[in-house]
């Protein structure tokens, strides 16, 4: 059963938020010098809970995400 556009939007928004928070958390860890300008190297995260595997697969099929294996996904940059 295909997901509604609203469900896909909510799932993609949750994914982007989780990715951003994960990157911010990594950047704020001790040991990173603020002078080096190093950015987070986190590109792939596990899909947030609360959405079925079918929704994530549909986002992959539509080109919004790329499956990285093991339940991890990469956000495809917007065109």
PQR file with spaces between the fields and no chain letter, atoms N, CA, C, O and H, PARSE charges and radii, in Angstrom:
ATOM       1  N    UNK     1       0.846   -1.179    0.000 -0.4000 1.5000
ATOM       2  CA   UNK     1       0.000    0.000    0.000 -0.0000 2.0000
ATOM       3  C    UNK     1       0.889    1.238    0.000  0.5500 1.7000
ATOM       4  O    UNK     1       1.678    1.422    0.927 -0.5500 1.4000
ATOM       5  N    UNK     2       0.780    2.094   -1.020 -0.4000 1.5000
ATOM       6  CA   UNK     2       1.612    3.287   -1.096 -0.0000 2.0000
ATOM       7  C    UNK     2       1.307    4.257    0.045  0.5500 1.7000
ATOM       8  O    UNK     2       0.167    4.386    0.490 -0.5500 1.4000
ATOM       9  H    UNK     2       0.139    1.944   -1.773  0.4000 1.0000
ATOM      10  N    UNK     3       2.331    4.915    0.490 -0.4000 1.5000
ATOM      11  CA   UNK     3       2.181    5.898    1.562 -0.0000 2.0000
ATOM      12  C    UNK     3       1.651    7.201    0.984  0.5500 1.7000
ATOM      13  O    UNK     3       1.839    7.496   -0.197 -0.5500 1.4000
ATOM      14  H    UNK     3       3.258    4.811    0.129  0.4000 1.0000
ATOM      15  N    UNK     4       0.990    7.970    1.830 -0.4000 1.5000
ATOM      16  CA   UNK     4       0.489    9.264    1.384 -0.0000 2.0000
ATOM      17  C    UNK     4       1.638   10.261    1.326  0.5500 1.7000
ATOM      18  O    UNK     4       2.686   10.062    1.941 -0.5500 1.4000
ATOM      19  H    UNK     4       0.838    7.731    2.789  0.4000 1.0000
ATOM      20  N    UNK     5       1.422   11.331    0.577 -0.4000 1.5000
ATOM      21  CA   UNK     5       2.444   12.372    0.477 -0.0000 2.0000
ATOM      22  C    UNK     5       2.737   12.980    1.843  0.5500 1.7000
ATOM      23  O    UNK     5       3.877   13.340    2.139 -0.5500 1.4000
ATOM      24  H    UNK     5       0.571   11.492    0.078  0.4000 1.0000
ATOM      25  N    UNK     6       1.705   13.092    2.671 -0.4000 1.5000
ATOM      26  CA   UNK     6       1.873   13.666    4.017 -0.0000 2.0000
ATOM      27  C    UNK     6       2.799   12.797    4.869  0.5500 1.7000
ATOM      28  O    UNK     6       3.665   13.315    5.575 -0.5500 1.4000
ATOM      29  H    UNK     6       0.779   12.799    2.430  0.4000 1.0000
ATOM      30  N    UNK     7       2.616   11.486    4.802 -0.4000 1.5000
ATOM      31  CA   UNK     7       3.482   10.568    5.558 -0.0000 2.0000
ATOM      32  C    UNK     7       4.925   10.654    5.075  0.5500 1.7000
ATOM      33  O    UNK     7       5.858   10.644    5.878 -0.5500 1.4000
ATOM      34  H    UNK     7       1.912   11.066    4.229  0.4000 1.0000
ATOM      35  N    UNK     8       5.103   10.739    3.762 -0.4000 1.5000
ATOM      36  CA   UNK     8       6.451   10.835    3.203 -0.0000 2.0000
ATOM      37  C    UNK     8       7.129   12.135    3.628  0.5500 1.7000
ATOM      38  O    UNK     8       8.315   12.143    3.956 -0.5500 1.4000
ATOM      39  H    UNK     8       4.345   10.747    3.110  0.4000 1.0000
ATOM      40  N    UNK     9       6.373   13.233    3.622 -0.4000 1.5000
ATOM      41  CA   UNK     9       6.926   14.524    4.048 -0.0000 2.0000
ATOM      42  C    UNK     9       7.346   14.479    5.514  0.5500 1.7000
ATOM      43  O    UNK     9       8.419   14.965    5.873 -0.5500 1.4000
ATOM      44  H    UNK     9       5.409   13.227    3.356  0.4000 1.0000
ATOM      45  N    UNK    10       6.501   13.898    6.356 -0.4000 1.5000
ATOM      46  CA   UNK    10       6.822   13.799    7.786 -0.0000 2.0000
ATOM      47  C    UNK    10       8.059   12.941    8.005  0.5500 1.7000
ATOM      48  O    UNK    10       8.922   13.288    8.811 -0.5500 1.4000
ATOM      49  H    UNK    10       5.630   13.503    6.064  0.4000 1.0000
ATOM      50  N    UNK    11       8.147   11.828    7.296 -0.4000 1.5000
ATOM      51  CA   UNK    11       9.295   10.933    7.446 -0.0000 2.0000
ATOM      52  C    UNK    11      10.573   11.616    6.977  0.5500 1.7000
ATOM      53  O    UNK    11      11.603   11.515    7.644 -0.5500 1.4000
ATOM      54  H    UNK    11       7.446   11.546    6.642  0.4000 1.0000
ATOM      55  N    UNK    12      10.525   12.308    5.844 -0.4000 1.5000
ATOM      56  CA   UNK    12      11.713   12.989    5.330 -0.0000 2.0000
ATOM      57  C    UNK    12      12.138   14.119    6.262  0.5500 1.7000
ATOM      58  O    UNK    12      13.331   14.334    6.477 -0.5500 1.4000
ATOM      59  H    UNK    12       9.689   12.390    5.303  0.4000 1.0000
ATOM      60  N    UNK    13      11.167   14.838    6.813 -0.4000 1.5000
ATOM      61  CA   UNK    13      11.475   15.912    7.761 -0.0000 2.0000
ATOM      62  C    UNK    13      12.124   15.345    9.022  0.5500 1.7000
ATOM      63  O    UNK    13      13.084   15.917    9.537 -0.5500 1.4000
ATOM      64  H    UNK    13      10.198   14.663    6.638  0.4000 1.0000
ATOM      65  N    UNK    14      11.606   14.228    9.517 -0.4000 1.5000
ATOM      66  CA   UNK    14      12.191   13.580   10.697 -0.0000 2.0000
ATOM      67  C    UNK    14      13.608   13.103   10.402  0.5500 1.7000
ATOM      68  O    UNK    14      14.489   13.203   11.256 -0.5500 1.4000
ATOM      69  H    UNK    14      10.826   13.764    9.099  0.4000 1.0000
ATOM      70  N    UNK    15      13.830   12.586    9.199 -0.4000 1.5000
ATOM      71  CA   UNK    15      15.166   12.118    8.820 -0.0000 2.0000
ATOM      72  C    UNK    15      16.150   13.287    8.784  0.5500 1.7000
ATOM      73  O    UNK    15      17.252   13.190    9.325 -0.5500 1.4000
ATOM      74  H    UNK    15      13.114   12.505    8.505  0.4000 1.0000
ATOM      75  N    UNK    16      15.754   14.394    8.146 -0.4000 1.5000
ATOM      76  CA   UNK    16      16.631   15.565    8.054 -0.0000 2.0000
ATOM      77  C    UNK    16      16.958   16.114    9.443  0.5500 1.7000
ATOM      78  O    UNK    16      18.096   16.503    9.708 -0.5500 1.4000
ATOM      79  H    UNK    16      14.859   14.473    7.707  0.4000 1.0000
ATOM      80  N    UNK    17      15.964   16.144   10.322 -0.4000 1.5000
ATOM      81  CA   UNK    17      16.177   16.643   11.679 -0.0000 2.0000
ATOM      82  C    UNK    17      17.138   15.739   12.444  0.5500 1.7000
ATOM      83  O    UNK    17      18.042   16.230   13.120 -0.5500 1.4000
ATOM      84  H    UNK    17      15.040   15.828   10.107  0.4000 1.0000
ATOM      85  N    UNK    18      16.952   14.423   12.345 -0.4000 1.5000
ATOM      86  CA   UNK    18      17.841   13.473   13.021 -0.0000 2.0000
ATOM      87  C    UNK    18      19.268   13.603   12.484  0.5500 1.7000
ATOM      88  O    UNK    18      20.222   13.571   13.262 -0.5500 1.4000
ATOM      89  H    UNK    18      16.217   14.024   11.796  0.4000 1.0000
ATOM      90  N    UNK    19      19.425   13.749   11.172 -0.4000 1.5000
ATOM      91  CA   UNK    19      20.749   13.895   10.565 -0.0000 2.0000
ATOM      92  C    UNK    19      21.426   15.168   11.064  0.5500 1.7000
ATOM      93  O    UNK    19      22.604   15.149   11.420 -0.5500 1.4000
ATOM      94  H    UNK    19      18.651   13.775   10.540  0.4000 1.0000
ATOM      95  N    UNK    20      20.689   16.263   11.089 -0.4000 1.5000
ATOM      96  CA   UNK    20      21.247   17.540   11.539 -0.0000 2.0000
ATOM      97  C    UNK    20      21.671   17.463   13.003  0.5500 1.7000
ATOM      98  O    UNK    20      22.758   17.919   13.357 -0.5500 1.4000
ATOM      99  H    UNK    20      19.732   16.278   10.799  0.4000 1.0000
ATOM     100  N    UNK    21      20.824   16.889   13.855 -0.4000 1.5000
ATOM     101  CA   UNK    21      21.157   16.772   15.271 -0.0000 2.0000
ATOM     102  C    UNK    21      22.355   15.855   15.491  0.5500 1.7000
ATOM     103  O    UNK    21      23.193   16.125   16.351 -0.5500 1.4000
ATOM     104  H    UNK    21      19.940   16.518   13.568  0.4000 1.0000
ATOM     105  N    UNK    22      22.441   14.783   14.726 -0.4000 1.5000
ATOM     106  CA   UNK    22      23.575   13.864   14.840 -0.0000 2.0000
ATOM     107  C    UNK    22      24.863   14.563   14.431  0.5500 1.7000
ATOM     108  O    UNK    22      25.896   14.384   15.076 -0.5500 1.4000
ATOM     109  H    UNK    22      21.760   14.564   14.027  0.4000 1.0000
ATOM     110  N    UNK    23      24.812   15.358   13.365 -0.4000 1.5000
ATOM     111  CA   UNK    23      25.994   16.089   12.920 -0.0000 2.0000
ATOM     112  C    UNK    23      26.396   17.154   13.939  0.5500 1.7000
ATOM     113  O    UNK    23      27.584   17.324   14.212 -0.5500 1.4000
ATOM     114  H    UNK    23      23.973   15.504   12.841  0.4000 1.0000
ATOM     115  N    UNK    24      25.428   17.870   14.504 -0.4000 1.5000
ATOM     116  CA   UNK    24      25.732   18.884   15.517 -0.0000 2.0000
ATOM     117  C    UNK    24      26.338   18.250   16.760  0.5500 1.7000
ATOM     118  O    UNK    24      27.269   18.798   17.350 -0.5500 1.4000
ATOM     119  H    UNK    24      24.462   17.732   14.282  0.4000 1.0000
ATOM     120  N    UNK    25      25.813   17.104   17.156 -0.4000 1.5000
ATOM     121  CA   UNK    25      26.344   16.401   18.318 -0.0000 2.0000
ATOM     122  C    UNK    25      27.792   15.987   18.075  0.5500 1.7000
ATOM     123  O    UNK    25      28.633   16.123   18.963 -0.5500 1.4000
ATOM     124  H    UNK    25      25.057   16.659   16.677  0.4000 1.0000
ATOM     125  N    UNK    26      28.082   15.492   16.898 -0.4000 1.5000
ATOM     126  CA   UNK    26      29.446   15.078   16.561 -0.0000 2.0000
ATOM     127  C    UNK    26      30.388   16.285   16.546  0.5500 1.7000
ATOM     128  O    UNK    26      31.515   16.193   17.032 -0.5500 1.4000
ATOM     129  H    UNK    26      27.399   15.381   16.176  0.4000 1.0000
ATOM     130  N    UNK    27      29.939   17.405   15.998 -0.4000 1.5000
ATOM     131  CA   UNK    27      30.775   18.603   15.918 -0.0000 2.0000
ATOM     132  C    UNK    27      31.044   19.212   17.286  0.5500 1.7000
ATOM     133  O    UNK    27      32.069   19.868   17.472 -0.5500 1.4000
ATOM     134  H    UNK    27      29.023   17.480   15.603  0.4000 1.0000
ATOM     135  N    UNK    28      30.148   19.010   18.248 -0.4000 1.5000
ATOM     136  CA   UNK    28      30.300   19.641   19.556 -0.0000 2.0000
ATOM     137  C    UNK    28      31.105   18.800   20.537  0.5500 1.7000
ATOM     138  O    UNK    28      31.318   19.225   21.672 -0.5500 1.4000
ATOM     139  H    UNK    28      29.315   18.477   18.097  0.4000 1.0000
ATOM     140  N    UNK    29      31.551   17.631   20.132 -0.4000 1.5000
ATOM     141  CA   UNK    29      32.318   16.775   21.041 -0.0000 2.0000
ATOM     142  C    UNK    29      33.663   17.408   21.366  0.5500 1.7000
ATOM     143  O    UNK    29      34.240   18.139   20.560 -0.5500 1.4000
ATOM     144  H    UNK    29      31.378   17.286   19.210  0.4000 1.0000
ATOM     145  N    UNK    30      34.144   17.108   22.566 -0.4000 1.5000
ATOM     146  CA   UNK    30      35.460   17.583   22.961 -0.0000 2.0000
ATOM     147  C    UNK    30      36.510   16.969   22.051  0.5500 1.7000
ATOM     148  O    UNK    30      36.366   15.844   21.575 -0.5500 1.4000
ATOM     149  H    UNK    30      33.675   16.514   23.220  0.4000 1.0000
ATOM     150  N    UNK    31      37.554   17.722   21.825 -0.4000 1.5000
ATOM     151  CA   UNK    31      38.626   17.221   20.981 -0.0000 2.0000
ATOM     152  C    UNK    31      38.585   17.808   19.584  0.5500 1.7000
ATOM     153  O    UNK    31      39.543   17.672   18.823 -0.5500 1.4000
ATOM     154  H    UNK    31      37.672   18.637   22.212  0.4000 1.0000
ATOM     155  N    UNK    32      37.484   18.459   19.240 -0.4000 1.5000
ATOM     156  CA   UNK    32      37.402   19.138   17.954 -0.0000 2.0000
ATOM     157  C    UNK    32      37.760   20.598   18.187  0.5500 1.7000
ATOM     158  O    UNK    32      37.119   21.276   18.990 -0.5500 1.4000
ATOM     159  H    UNK    32      36.706   18.569   19.858  0.4000 1.0000
ATOM     160  N    UNK    33      38.765   21.077   17.497 -0.4000 1.5000
ATOM     161  CA   UNK    33      39.162   22.468   17.643 -0.0000 2.0000
ATOM     162  C    UNK    33      38.247   23.351   16.802  0.5500 1.7000
ATOM     163  O    UNK    33      38.022   23.068   15.625 -0.5500 1.4000
ATOM     164  H    UNK    33      39.285   20.526   16.844  0.4000 1.0000
ATOM     165  N    UNK    34      37.716   24.422   17.398 -0.4000 1.5000
ATOM     166  CA   UNK    34      36.867   25.318   16.617 -0.0000 2.0000
ATOM     167  C    UNK    34      37.656   26.075   15.550  0.5500 1.7000
ATOM     168  O    UNK    34      37.073   26.653   14.632 -0.5500 1.4000
ATOM     169  H    UNK    34      37.899   24.652   18.354  0.4000 1.0000
ATOM     170  N    UNK    35      38.984   26.068   15.675 -0.4000 1.5000
ATOM     171  CA   UNK    35      39.812   26.795   14.720 -0.0000 2.0000
ATOM     172  C    UNK    35      40.098   25.991   13.456  0.5500 1.7000
ATOM     173  O    UNK    35      40.476   26.565   12.435 -0.5500 1.4000
ATOM     174  H    UNK    35      39.457   25.598   16.420  0.4000 1.0000
ATOM     175  N    UNK    36      39.927   24.707   13.507 -0.4000 1.5000
ATOM     176  CA   UNK    36      40.242   23.885   12.342 -0.0000 2.0000
ATOM     177  C    UNK    36      39.147   23.934   11.293  0.5500 1.7000
ATOM     178  O    UNK    36      39.397   23.643   10.123 -0.5500 1.4000
ATOM     179  H    UNK    36      39.620   24.241   14.337  0.4000 1.0000
ATOM     180  N    UNK    37      37.960   24.290   11.687 -0.4000 1.5000
ATOM     181  CA   UNK    37      36.858   24.380   10.740 -0.0000 2.0000
ATOM     182  C    UNK    37      36.396   23.035   10.222  0.5500 1.7000
ATOM     183  O    UNK    37      35.775   22.947    9.162 -0.5500 1.4000
ATOM     184  H    UNK    37      37.757   24.526   12.638  0.4000 1.0000
ATOM     185  N    UNK    38      36.699   21.993   10.968 -0.4000 1.5000
ATOM     186  CA   UNK    38      36.293   20.671   10.497 -0.0000 2.0000
ATOM     187  C    UNK    38      34.785   20.504   10.650  0.5500 1.7000
ATOM     188  O    UNK    38      34.201   20.830   11.683 -0.5500 1.4000
ATOM     189  H    UNK    38      37.204   22.064   11.828  0.4000 1.0000
ATOM     190  N    UNK    39      34.194   20.000    9.615 -0.4000 1.5000
ATOM     191  CA   UNK    39      32.762   19.743    9.631 -0.0000 2.0000
ATOM     192  C    UNK    39      32.525   18.266    9.863  0.5500 1.7000
ATOM     193  O    UNK    39      33.430   17.443    9.728 -0.5500 1.4000
ATOM     194  H    UNK    39      34.669   19.736    8.776  0.4000 1.0000
ATOM     195  N    UNK    40      31.316   17.953   10.208 -0.4000 1.5000
ATOM     196  CA   UNK    40      30.944   16.574   10.477 -0.0000 2.0000
ATOM     197  C    UNK    40      31.121   15.712    9.231  0.5500 1.7000
ATOM     198  O    UNK    40      30.847   16.143    8.111 -0.5500 1.4000
ATOM     199  H    UNK    40      30.581   18.622   10.318  0.4000 1.0000
ATOM     200  N    UNK    41      31.578   14.506    9.451 -0.4000 1.5000
ATOM     201  CA   UNK    41      31.738   13.555    8.362 -0.0000 2.0000
ATOM     202  C    UNK    41      30.614   12.529    8.373  0.5500 1.7000
ATOM     203  O    UNK    41      30.684   11.520    7.671 -0.5500 1.4000
ATOM     204  H    UNK    41      31.801   14.156   10.361  0.4000 1.0000
ATOM     205  N    UNK    42      29.580   12.783    9.167 -0.4000 1.5000
ATOM     206  CA   UNK    42      28.449   11.861    9.248 -0.0000 2.0000
ATOM     207  C    UNK    42      27.539   12.119    8.052  0.5500 1.7000
ATOM     208  O    UNK    42      27.002   13.214    7.887 -0.5500 1.4000
ATOM     209  H    UNK    42      29.524   13.602    9.737  0.4000 1.0000
ATOM     210  N    UNK    43      27.379   11.106    7.233 -0.4000 1.5000
ATOM     211  CA   UNK    43      26.522   11.221    6.059 -0.0000 2.0000
ATOM     212  C    UNK    43      25.350   10.258    6.117  0.5500 1.7000
ATOM     213  O    UNK    43      24.300   10.512    5.527 -0.5500 1.4000
ATOM     214  H    UNK    43      27.815   10.216    7.367  0.4000 1.0000
ATOM     215  N    UNK    44      25.528    9.159    6.827 -0.4000 1.5000
ATOM     216  CA   UNK    44      24.548    8.083    6.853 -0.0000 2.0000
ATOM     217  C    UNK    44      24.072    7.857    8.286  0.5500 1.7000
ATOM     218  O    UNK    44      24.877    7.787    9.214 -0.5500 1.4000
ATOM     219  H    UNK    44      26.380    8.953    7.307  0.4000 1.0000
ATOM     220  N    UNK    45      22.756    7.746    8.455 -0.4000 1.5000
ATOM     221  CA   UNK    45      22.192    7.482    9.780 -0.0000 2.0000
ATOM     222  C    UNK    45      21.102    6.428    9.660  0.5500 1.7000
ATOM     223  O    UNK    45      20.600    6.144    8.572 -0.5500 1.4000
ATOM     224  H    UNK    45      22.102    7.803    7.701  0.4000 1.0000
ATOM     225  N    UNK    46      20.747    5.852   10.815 -0.4000 1.5000
ATOM     226  CA   UNK    46      19.611    4.937   10.843 -0.0000 2.0000
ATOM     227  C    UNK    46      18.330    5.747   10.746  0.5500 1.7000
ATOM     228  O    UNK    46      18.239    6.857   11.270 -0.5500 1.4000
ATOM     229  H    UNK    46      21.154    6.083   11.698  0.4000 1.0000
ATOM     230  N    UNK    47      17.358    5.187   10.081 -0.4000 1.5000
ATOM     231  CA   UNK    47      16.078    5.866    9.931 -0.0000 2.0000
ATOM     232  C    UNK    47      15.416    6.032   11.296  0.5500 1.7000
ATOM     233  O    UNK    47      15.459    5.116   12.117 -0.5500 1.4000
ATOM     234  H    UNK    47      17.431    4.285    9.655  0.4000 1.0000
ATOM     235  N    UNK    48      14.800    7.197   11.550 -0.4000 1.5000
ATOM     236  CA   UNK    48      14.113    7.415   12.821 -0.0000 2.0000
ATOM     237  C    UNK    48      12.984    6.407   13.041  0.5500 1.7000
ATOM     238  O    UNK    48      12.363    5.930   12.091 -0.5500 1.4000
ATOM     239  H    UNK    48      14.766    7.942   10.883  0.4000 1.0000
ATOM     240  N    UNK    49      12.738    6.098   14.299 -0.4000 1.5000
ATOM     241  CA   UNK    49      11.633    5.205   14.659 -0.0000 2.0000
ATOM     242  C    UNK    49      10.304    5.903   14.397  0.5500 1.7000
ATOM     243  O    UNK    49      10.245    7.126   14.272 -0.5500 1.4000
ATOM     244  H    UNK    49      13.243    6.486   15.070  0.4000 1.0000
ATOM     245  N    UNK    50       9.268    5.129   14.318 -0.4000 1.5000
ATOM     246  CA   UNK    50       7.938    5.689   14.153 -0.0000 2.0000
ATOM     247  C    UNK    50       7.414    5.610   12.733  0.5500 1.7000
ATOM     248  O    UNK    50       6.248    5.911   12.481 -0.5500 1.4000
ATOM     249  H    UNK    50       9.316    4.135   14.419  0.4000 1.0000
ATOM     250  N    UNK    51       8.266    5.206   11.806 -0.4000 1.5000
ATOM     251  CA   UNK    51       7.853    5.063   10.420 -0.0000 2.0000
ATOM     252  C    UNK    51       8.237    3.667    9.966  0.5500 1.7000
ATOM     253  O    UNK    51       9.282    3.143   10.351 -0.5500 1.4000
ATOM     254  H    UNK    51       9.214    4.961   12.011  0.4000 1.0000
ATOM     255  N    UNK    52       7.397    3.075    9.156 -0.4000 1.5000
ATOM     256  CA   UNK    52       7.652    1.720    8.689 -0.0000 2.0000
ATOM     257  C    UNK    52       8.766    1.654    7.654  0.5500 1.7000
ATOM     258  O    UNK    52       9.112    2.655    7.026 -0.5500 1.4000
ATOM     259  H    UNK    52       6.548    3.500    8.842  0.4000 1.0000
ATOM     260  N    UNK    53       9.309    0.481    7.491 -0.4000 1.5000
ATOM     261  CA   UNK    53      10.380    0.256    6.515 -0.0000 2.0000
ATOM     262  C    UNK    53       9.903    0.591    5.098  0.5500 1.7000
ATOM     263  O    UNK    53      10.691    1.015    4.253 -0.5500 1.4000
ATOM     264  H    UNK    53       9.028   -0.332    8.001  0.4000 1.0000
ATOM     265  N    UNK    54       8.607    0.398    4.850 -0.4000 1.5000
ATOM     266  CA   UNK    54       8.060    0.668    3.526 -0.0000 2.0000
ATOM     267  C    UNK    54       8.186    2.144    3.155  0.5500 1.7000
ATOM     268  O    UNK    54       8.445    2.477    1.998 -0.5500 1.4000
ATOM     269  H    UNK    54       7.966    0.053    5.536  0.4000 1.0000
ATOM     270  N    UNK    55       8.002    3.029    4.140 -0.4000 1.5000
ATOM     271  CA   UNK    55       8.104    4.466    3.878 -0.0000 2.0000
ATOM     272  C    UNK    55       9.526    4.826    3.473  0.5500 1.7000
ATOM     273  O    UNK    55       9.735    5.598    2.537 -0.5500 1.4000
ATOM     274  H    UNK    55       7.792    2.759    5.080  0.4000 1.0000
ATOM     275  N    UNK    56      10.504    4.263    4.183 -0.4000 1.5000
ATOM     276  CA   UNK    56      11.903    4.568    3.850 -0.0000 2.0000
ATOM     277  C    UNK    56      12.246    4.026    2.470  0.5500 1.7000
ATOM     278  O    UNK    56      12.962    4.672    1.705 -0.5500 1.4000
ATOM     279  H    UNK    56      10.334    3.636    4.943  0.4000 1.0000
ATOM     280  N    UNK    57      11.740    2.848    2.155 -0.4000 1.5000
ATOM     281  CA   UNK    57      11.998    2.266    0.834 -0.0000 2.0000
ATOM     282  C    UNK    57      11.351    3.109   -0.262  0.5500 1.7000
ATOM     283  O    UNK    57      11.915    3.263   -1.346 -0.5500 1.4000
ATOM     284  H    UNK    57      11.158    2.323    2.777  0.4000 1.0000
ATOM     285  N    UNK    58      10.176    3.648    0.018 -0.4000 1.5000
ATOM     286  CA   UNK    58       9.509    4.501   -0.964 -0.0000 2.0000
ATOM     287  C    UNK    58      10.293    5.795   -1.185  0.5500 1.7000
ATOM     288  O    UNK    58      10.374    6.285   -2.312 -0.5500 1.4000
ATOM     289  H    UNK    58       9.718    3.523    0.898  0.4000 1.0000
ATOM     290  N    UNK    59      10.873    6.355   -0.111 -0.4000 1.5000
ATOM     291  CA   UNK    59      11.705    7.549   -0.256 -0.0000 2.0000
ATOM     292  C    UNK    59      12.969    7.237   -1.061  0.5500 1.7000
ATOM     293  O    UNK    59      13.452    8.085   -1.812 -0.5500 1.4000
ATOM     294  H    UNK    59      10.808    5.957    0.804  0.4000 1.0000
ATOM     295  N    UNK    60      13.498    6.032   -0.906 -0.4000 1.5000
ATOM     296  CA   UNK    60      14.648    5.605   -1.716 -0.0000 2.0000
ATOM     297  C    UNK    60      14.222    5.495   -3.179  0.5500 1.7000
ATOM     298  O    UNK    60      14.922    5.970   -4.074 -0.5500 1.4000
ATOM     299  H    UNK    60      13.105    5.344   -0.296  0.4000 1.0000
ATOM     300  N    UNK    61      13.082    4.871   -3.413 -0.4000 1.5000
ATOM     301  CA   UNK    61      12.587    4.691   -4.781 -0.0000 2.0000
ATOM     302  C    UNK    61      12.320    6.026   -5.473  0.5500 1.7000
ATOM     303  O    UNK    61      12.501    6.146   -6.684 -0.5500 1.4000
ATOM     304  H    UNK    61      12.514    4.485   -2.687  0.4000 1.0000
ATOM     305  N    UNK    62      11.887    7.031   -4.701 -0.4000 1.5000
ATOM     306  CA   UNK    62      11.590    8.350   -5.270 -0.0000 2.0000
ATOM     307  C    UNK    62      12.834    9.222   -5.392  0.5500 1.7000
ATOM     308  O    UNK    62      12.762   10.319   -5.946 -0.5500 1.4000
ATOM     309  H    UNK    62      11.739    6.933   -3.717  0.4000 1.0000
ATOM     310  N    UNK    63      13.981    8.754   -4.881 -0.4000 1.5000
ATOM     311  CA   UNK    63      15.231    9.480   -5.056 -0.0000 2.0000
ATOM     312  C    UNK    63      15.560   10.485   -3.970  0.5500 1.7000
ATOM     313  O    UNK    63      16.475   11.290   -4.145 -0.5500 1.4000
ATOM     314  H    UNK    63      14.040    7.863   -4.431  0.4000 1.0000
ATOM     315  N    UNK    64      14.848   10.467   -2.857 -0.4000 1.5000
ATOM     316  CA   UNK    64      15.139   11.390   -1.762 -0.0000 2.0000
ATOM     317  C    UNK    64      16.252   10.859   -0.865  0.5500 1.7000
ATOM     318  O    UNK    64      17.042   11.631   -0.321 -0.5500 1.4000
ATOM     319  H    UNK    64      14.105    9.813   -2.715  0.4000 1.0000
ATOM     320  N    UNK    65      16.311    9.543   -0.714 -0.4000 1.5000
ATOM     321  CA   UNK    65      17.316    8.899    0.125 -0.0000 2.0000
ATOM     322  C    UNK    65      18.013    7.811   -0.677  0.5500 1.7000
ATOM     323  O    UNK    65      17.524    7.354   -1.710 -0.5500 1.4000
ATOM     324  H    UNK    65      15.670    8.916   -1.156  0.4000 1.0000
ATOM     325  N    UNK    66      19.178    7.412   -0.162 -0.4000 1.5000
ATOM     326  CA   UNK    66      19.901    6.278   -0.738 -0.0000 2.0000
ATOM     327  C    UNK    66      20.143    5.284    0.383  0.5500 1.7000
ATOM     328  O    UNK    66      20.590    5.661    1.466 -0.5500 1.4000
ATOM     329  H    UNK    66      19.575    7.783    0.678  0.4000 1.0000
ATOM     330  N    UNK    67      19.853    4.025    0.132 -0.4000 1.5000
ATOM     331  CA   UNK    67      20.078    2.994    1.136 -0.0000 2.0000
ATOM     332  C    UNK    67      21.571    2.719    1.233  0.5500 1.7000
ATOM     333  O    UNK    67      22.246    2.512    0.225 -0.5500 1.4000
ATOM     334  H    UNK    67      19.489    3.718   -0.748  0.4000 1.0000
ATOM     335  N    UNK    68      22.080    2.722    2.475 -0.4000 1.5000
ATOM     336  CA   UNK    68      23.503    2.497    2.717 -0.0000 2.0000
ATOM     337  C    UNK    68      23.734    1.119    3.325  0.5500 1.7000
ATOM     338  O    UNK    68      24.862    0.774    3.675 -0.5500 1.4000
ATOM     339  H    UNK    68      21.532    2.890    3.295  0.4000 1.0000
ATOM     340  N    UNK    69      22.674    0.336    3.450 -0.4000 1.5000
ATOM     341  CA   UNK    69      22.774   -1.015    3.998 -0.0000 2.0000
ATOM     342  C    UNK    69      22.606   -1.026    5.503  0.5500 1.7000
ATOM     343  O    UNK    69      22.956   -0.060    6.180 -0.5500 1.4000
ATOM     344  H    UNK    69      21.757    0.616    3.165  0.4000 1.0000
ATOM     345  N    UNK    70      22.081   -2.102    6.020 -0.4000 1.5000
ATOM     346  CA   UNK    70      21.928   -2.266    7.461 -0.0000 2.0000
ATOM     347  C    UNK    70      20.943   -1.316    8.107  0.5500 1.7000
ATOM     348  O    UNK    70      21.043   -1.051    9.305 -0.5500 1.4000
ATOM     349  H    UNK    70      21.797   -2.888    5.469  0.4000 1.0000
ATOM     350  N    UNK    71      19.996   -0.796    7.348 -0.4000 1.5000
ATOM     351  CA   UNK    71      19.022    0.135    7.908 -0.0000 2.0000
ATOM     352  C    UNK    71      19.516    1.571    7.948  0.5500 1.7000
ATOM     353  O    UNK    71      18.853    2.433    8.525 -0.5500 1.4000
ATOM     354  H    UNK    71      19.915   -1.011    6.374  0.4000 1.0000
ATOM     355  N    UNK    72      20.679    1.847    7.343 -0.4000 1.5000
ATOM     356  CA   UNK    72      21.224    3.198    7.280 -0.0000 2.0000
ATOM     357  C    UNK    72      20.869    3.818    5.935  0.5500 1.7000
ATOM     358  O    UNK    72      20.803    3.135    4.913 -0.5500 1.4000
ATOM     359  H    UNK    72      21.218    1.147    6.875  0.4000 1.0000
ATOM     360  N    UNK    73      20.642    5.136    5.961 -0.4000 1.5000
ATOM     361  CA   UNK    73      20.273    5.850    4.747 -0.0000 2.0000
ATOM     362  C    UNK    73      21.084    7.133    4.640  0.5500 1.7000
ATOM     363  O    UNK    73      21.516    7.704    5.641 -0.5500 1.4000
ATOM     364  H    UNK    73      20.695    5.690    6.791  0.4000 1.0000
ATOM     365  N    UNK    74      21.282    7.574    3.389 -0.4000 1.5000
ATOM     366  CA   UNK    74      22.001    8.810    3.083 -0.0000 2.0000
ATOM     367  C    UNK    74      21.017    9.755    2.418  0.5500 1.7000
ATOM     368  O    UNK    74      20.247    9.347    1.548 -0.5500 1.4000
ATOM     369  H    UNK    74      20.931    7.110    2.575  0.4000 1.0000
ATOM     370  N    UNK    75      21.040   11.023    2.826 -0.4000 1.5000
ATOM     371  CA   UNK    75      20.184   12.031    2.215 -0.0000 2.0000
ATOM     372  C    UNK    75      20.794   12.448    0.882  0.5500 1.7000
ATOM     373  O    UNK    75      21.966   12.820    0.818 -0.5500 1.4000
ATOM     374  H    UNK    75      21.666   11.354    3.532  0.4000 1.0000
ATOM     375  N    UNK    76      20.000   12.386   -0.174 -0.4000 1.5000
ATOM     376  CA   UNK    76      20.452   12.816   -1.494 -0.0000 2.0000
ATOM     377  C    UNK    76      20.305   14.338   -1.545  0.5500 1.7000
ATOM     378  O    UNK    76      19.229   14.861   -1.255 -0.5500 1.4000
ATOM     379  H    UNK    76      19.048   12.084   -0.122  0.4000 1.0000
ATOM     380  N    UNK    77      21.382   15.059   -1.914 -0.4000 1.5000
ATOM     381  CA   UNK    77      21.279   16.529   -1.978 -0.0000 2.0000
ATOM     382  C    UNK    77      20.192   16.948   -2.960  0.5500 1.7000
ATOM     383  O    UNK    77      20.008   16.339   -4.014 -0.5500 1.4000
ATOM     384  H    UNK    77      22.256   14.634   -2.149  0.4000 1.0000
ATOM     385  N    UNK    78      19.483   18.002   -2.584 -0.4000 1.5000
ATOM     386  CA   UNK    78      18.406   18.489   -3.447 -0.0000 2.0000
ATOM     387  C    UNK    78      18.999   19.063   -4.716  0.5500 1.7000
ATOM     388  O    UNK    78      20.061   19.684   -4.710 -0.5500 1.4000
ATOM     389  H    UNK    78      19.632   18.496   -1.728  0.4000 1.0000
ATOM     390  N    UNK    79      18.290   18.840   -5.791 -0.4000 1.5000
ATOM     391  CA   UNK    79      18.781   19.277   -7.103 -0.0000 2.0000
ATOM     392  C    UNK    79      18.526   20.740   -7.313  0.5500 1.7000
ATOM     393  O    UNK    79      18.873   21.283   -8.362 -0.5500 1.4000
ATOM     394  H    UNK    79      17.426   18.335   -5.796  0.4000 1.0000
